[in-house]
Amino acid sequence: MAFVMQFSFAQEKTVSGTVTSLSDGLPLPGVSIIVKGTTRGVQTDFDGNYSISVRSGETLAFSFVSMKSTEVVVGASNTINVAMEDDIAALDEVVIVGYGTATKQSFVGSAKTVNSENLEVKSFSNVSQALAGEVAGVNVINTSGQPGTAATIRIRGFGSVNGNRDPLYVVDGVPFNGTENINSINPADIKSTTVLKDATATAIYGARGANGVILITTKTGTSGQSAINVDVKTGFNVSLLPRNEVIRNPEQYVGLAWEAKYNKGVALGQSNPEAYANAELFGNSGIAPFYNMWNVANGGELIDPVTRTVRPGVTRRYDPENWEDYGFQTSYRQEANLSFSGGDDKTKYFSSFGYLDEEGYLINSDYKRYSARLNLSHKPKEWLEASANLGYALSETNNNGQSSDSGSIFWFVDNLPSIYPLYLRDANGQRIPDEIFGGSVYDYGSDGRGFGALTNAIADAHYDRSRAKRNELNGNFSFDIKFTKNLSFETRFGFQYYNDKYFSLNNPFYGSAAGQGGSIYRRDTEYFAKNFLQLLRYKNNWGGHSLEVLAAHEANDWTQKRNTASMQGAVQPYVDDLNNFIIVSSPPTSWTRKAVLESYFGQINYDFDQKYFLSGSVRRDGSSRFLPGNKWGTFGSVGASWVLSNENFLQSSSIVSFLKLKASYGLVGEQAGVGLYPGINSYNVGNLNDGFALSNRDYGNPELTWETSTMFQTGLEFTFGKTGFLEGSLDYYRKLTKDLLFDRRNNPSSGIAVTTVNDGELLNSGIEFDLTAHIIRKNDFTLSATLNGEILDNEIKTMPIEPSTGLPKYIDTAPNSFAYSNGHSIFDFYMREWAGVDPADGRAMWYRYFDDANGNGQFDAGEGFDTADNGTGSIVEYLDKNPNANVQRETTKTYADATTKYVGKSAIPKVRGAFRLASTYKNFDLSAQFLYSIGGYAYDSSYANLMQNAQAGANNWHVDMLDRWQQPGDITNVPRLSDNYASDNRYSSLSTRFLTKSDYLALNNIKLGYTLKSNAISAAGIDNVNIWVSGDNMFLFSKRDGFNPSTSESGASNQYRYSPLSTFTMGVRVKF
Amino acid sequence: MKNNIKLSIFAATLFLVLGCSEDYLETSPTEFISAEDLQDAAVNNPALVAGILSGIYTTMVETGTGGTNLDHDDFGQKGYDIYSDFLSSDMVLAASNYGWYRALTEYVPTQDFTSTTNYKPWRYYYRIIRSSNEVIATLGGNDAVPELAENRWVLGQAKTLRAHAYFYLTQYFANSYDPSAEILPLYIEPVQEALPRSTTKEIFDYMIKDLTDAISLLSDFDRSNKSQINEFVAKGVLSYVYGVTGQVSEMKTLTDDIITNGGFPLMDANDVLGGFNDINTPGWMWGQDITTDLGLDLVSWWGQVDLYTYSYAWAGDPKTIDKGLFDAIPANDVRKGQFHNVAGGNYLMPLNKFYDPAKKIGGQRVITTDYVYMRVAEMYLLNAEAAARGGDEPGARTRLGELLSKRGVDPAYLSGLSGTALLDEIYLQTRIELWGEGKSYLALKRFKKSTTRGTNHLSNVGVTIPYDDERLTFEIPESEIQNNPFINNQN
């Protein structure tokens, strides 16, 4: 505490003045001014003026966002004007890092703190989804539009083949278990979010740091600054991103179906294919006659064989509904956050209450959350600081209609042939009143609907329930004890608790449980995680040296308990308690899962002269997942950086205002993906004839231990121009994961198909860049642009050993559409190659590769690769053993004969990232964030599904089917329709036909805001009013409408996917 | 500071709290049981050892045992019974809505070793073999004869299960019975390294050894329920094995023994229309009592075949009898009544052979109707077959007649049959009697017949395929070829 002693009377007086910005001389409103060591504080008004009662000798501290804090000792004068300096590079900005803090300048590793304003404008229930595009090298995959879904996050590639690839979340210094639990943290309570990427930054998290770390710090109060924030948002969610373009016209659909039947007749050698098609269109192997929606008796009366379309004058018995109109809804989003904060020099508090009610565009999908937080810190003694952070969330999720089966509304909306009505029709084409639920009776397809028979996902979503209610509590208590000026002890107890009650209830009248008189499945889950940290920290400065050393112990364990029960025979349709049901339909279950981690770790940070920085850490982790002898692993890192801009030769440079070079190397571990009990053999416990039945479950590998990665990185951080015109960073990293947790395939005849082993090596390397240019910086007009991205390479360096030969395995084709082998990325496509359509007969062709041993230019028996008749089973192994093979290819119309091979394309894009444009003009601000990805490929399986050569009435088609082959000579890439004719039925099987460029450009977020500044509101006691409108997920340009490669790790589409919501929001924020 | 002492005490206290005990990092599952915990529990509860054998029986009905997560045709022994019924073409996929089995009925997977349809039965049967090997090893190995009667019985059952699994593998993965051909790895110990293929003869010899051992081990076993294998079930399996090797006199002796001494009366005319859903039916020799505890649902044999279950058969993928085979059933044969003989919906579905007793369409949700693995009627048919093949045609006619007279058919016409015609009749009666029970494919191979598809199939109507055609035999799956350095080509 800086006390300046001087002789004077301790007399109180009022000091006033104006605070301005040094760079432009304009007054600064909202600057906080505190009398140091007291609770007294004020803020400047809109004209930058303030006045405050002080005594001479006291110190006034001025602080303001993006300005360098200033202190002035009160002297004789009653006027103190302050001109605050821009904090351009924000070099003193405190960065929260593992088990401590650093400044941006001093931190040796790669840590990126995301501007909380950038996150707050995005309308998501949790921080994970909002991180999209914010950090180079961080890929955020929004896998579902269901409100309340946590995104999948990948930092710096794919750290493991079969292990865990999720990063670690740390909330207020406590490792946070379970990515999906991040919903319990209201984004409005988050002060800062920092992403740690390299080994120096993450190695202190040892066993859990290999996939990167996301540090979340919740808000705290500020001494002397009482504030009330009211934040209200209202908006709506829509399905704005394009869906697959499918045939919506029943006549067009049935015309194609007839043509397919006709072609099948030809293929079968029918003497009169036209008569065949007429007869087959409606019937057992076509469209069920019940679903003939036209006023004609049969296919012949319906279709004109010349035009192959519906005859003119044919009328409909009824108009089938467009299911999308009934499956999707306009949905609302309401959010309100209220917070109070403040404090004095001993106590600081922050409390908040949040409410979120968000509906998805899918009917009966919504998420509601009440959240509250209390963060309190207190210094009862000079040597002791205690704090408590407590967060609570009550949430309720409805997620109907999105299962990955016939319960999926998305599947119905895209894939249902448009001839099928939503509501059941009688012989006259009239809807039938529903006497149970009112409205009309839904059509469950029990009259032979060739698609999704006996189900109706929309009816199910209305009549059934799938609901989870969750009470969630997390927080931590900590004590910091200062032994001396230099030595302190910190202890922190963190915990996470939730109780999740899920039930799915099927109504007794319609749908899958009608036969059971209704059914219920209940699943109660209770979770408790605790984390106990003890840490000793020594800090000292002398001369130009600065040293920090810490040593710590941490214990973390979690327990999850689950009970389930299933009953049937409901008394009342919607009572969700078990006593409402009479029959136990399957035995109740319950179990407990537990995982424990214990760690010892330490770190040393040293710098000299603010130029040379060194950091080293070591951590020893023990895990309950491994068997004794393999439980413990040691990890660590060293790193160094050099701030060149603090050297004499650059200090006066007008071009470089900040330049730092850094490098680090470390060893990090990973274990979460291995399962809880991977080392042991186990049995399922069953009941057979009321006796024990213990069937083999898992064969463990007792040797299993940690997956370890060595990670090297080097990079630079810079600011160019005196005014910081361009700032940014550039990183190169190389991460080699050894002892990979690899699900090694065994020969299944051994009875153990898969053994998880520590074997093989995987390399991830890449370059990350992050640039911000302040293009215009005028008083009332600013414009800046940010561009970030990652260039990523992934390669298997060594495959696991095959125990029978003692040599590395050649290939593992277990992942669908990919394969694992040396020299290839885990996302290199491995499949059959599409060779187009034969113009002569319209049939599909693929490539068969062969070793043309006899040089006759054509395939002969024994020359192939896949058919296993050449002694290998894969082209990869064969070519390795026969490097001089004369590889040729030819086309084949038999899918099974085509060669499965690497096709030279990868799911990993060449470059991927985001850019943002932000501008302010007077009181307006405007920003737009775009996401981009260039140079990758992805498998569009939902498109493949819509291009299948389905039986009449079995599946809808994409409009691209209109390009199908129709007569000899047609040049097209879409083969003939032939009603699933046997030798044509692999058209849409896995091949490069559906491998699609995954380039995209998306407008992820756009926001327009206005800040109200007037004396009128000031007089009303309001400091600040901010009004804004924003939009999330406004558009996505990709290779094909409906193809959104940003929703899965490999970019692959999925016919069941809940495509992300597009959200329009209007918000008002008032600060008192 | 003066407070240092106070502070140190405070800190020391906190450090004491942290001291994690020795076993802090030890956890144990409760969702299932670890082998170690089981060993500890078994000390005081010997019933748990027999429980490991019972576990093999539950594996036979569990879902996902073919290594998928979760294909709806992956539900153990009865799942592959459906595969073989489709391959023989006696079972017809009359319509395809959800697509299960469609590719198989078009012989796609049997010509594409990358298809998981090949993988599932391979994985399943070798899984049973591994579990059996573990039980056998625990009880002292392949040549042990445990002193304790209970252990002898467990060993006998495990050996029968192992032979049973190998028997199906030989039928599904080898085109024909060729003693010198190397066809399958022969695992008789629970080892993990890859093994090369053994010859057909070696495998059949081992099956015969296992079953002969089992018959002896089980000779004094009085089983508590029909889920367990007893001496007669082992003899039944051995009869099938001899049927393939052509040892017809052994086959005849065994089946005579079962018929005479097994205590299994033939199902009568009522029984064969009675639903084939109850393990207590006297004519069943071996099956599985399905209870709610087993948790079977849509993914089950009933969920594929029975209209009266919440099933694919109901949802647009009906399984019916081949029209040609149906037409071959005489009008007065009660078995004709097993099939719905009214044109239109559900035509030729086995509505009176396999049904949930409640007979409510789509009604049964949690499966409680039972699985049949072996019936005494099979023994009559095998016996007649063995007799005919061994030259004892009168004996063959008598045995077949005993069965037919229980089916409302006057067996007098059999007297006019001899030679090939008699064998053909036995083959036909085998297909009719055992329709949908997973036996007709075995008969097709034993009788070395061809299959010709009737008019009600979705594909390949009228196409004739011989029993040893590639299309009727599964491929060794890609995973085996890639991960077993000793197997580099198909059988």
Interface residues (C-beta under 8 A of the other chain):
Chain A: N284 S285 K381 W383 S406 G445 G448 R449 G450 F451 A453 L454 T455 F479 I481 F483 T484 F489 T491 S512 A513 A514 G515 Q516 S519 F532 Q534 H553 A555 D557 Q568 V584 S585 S586 P587 W591 T592 R593 K594 A595 V596 E598 G622 S623 S624 K631 L676 Y677 I680 N681 S682 Y683 N684 V685 G686 N687 L688 N689 G691 F692 A693 L694 S695 N696 R697 R745 N746 N747 P748 S749 S750 G751 I752 A753 T755 E802 P803 S804 T805 K809 Y810 I811 D812 T813 A814 D866 T867 A868 D869 G871 T872 G873 S874 E877 Y895 A896 T900 Q951 A954 N980 A982 N985 R986
Chain B: M1 N3 N4 L7 S8 F10 A11 L14 F15 V17 L18 C20 Y24 L25 E26 T27 S28 P29 T30 E31 F32 I33 S34 A35 E36 L38 A47 L48 A50 G51 I52 S54 G55 I56 Y57 T58 T59 E62 G67 A94 A95 S96 N97 Y98 R102 A103 E106 V108 Q111 D112 F113 T114 Y119 W122 R123 Y126 R127 I129 R130 S131 N133 E134 L184 P185 Y187 P190 V191 Q192 E193 A194 L195 S224 N225 S227 D289 T291 T292 D293 L294 G295 Y310 W314 A315 G316 G345 K360 G362 G363 Q364 R365 V366 L458 S459 N460 I476 P477 E478 S479 E480 I481 Q482 N483 N484 P485 F486 I487 N488 N489 Q490
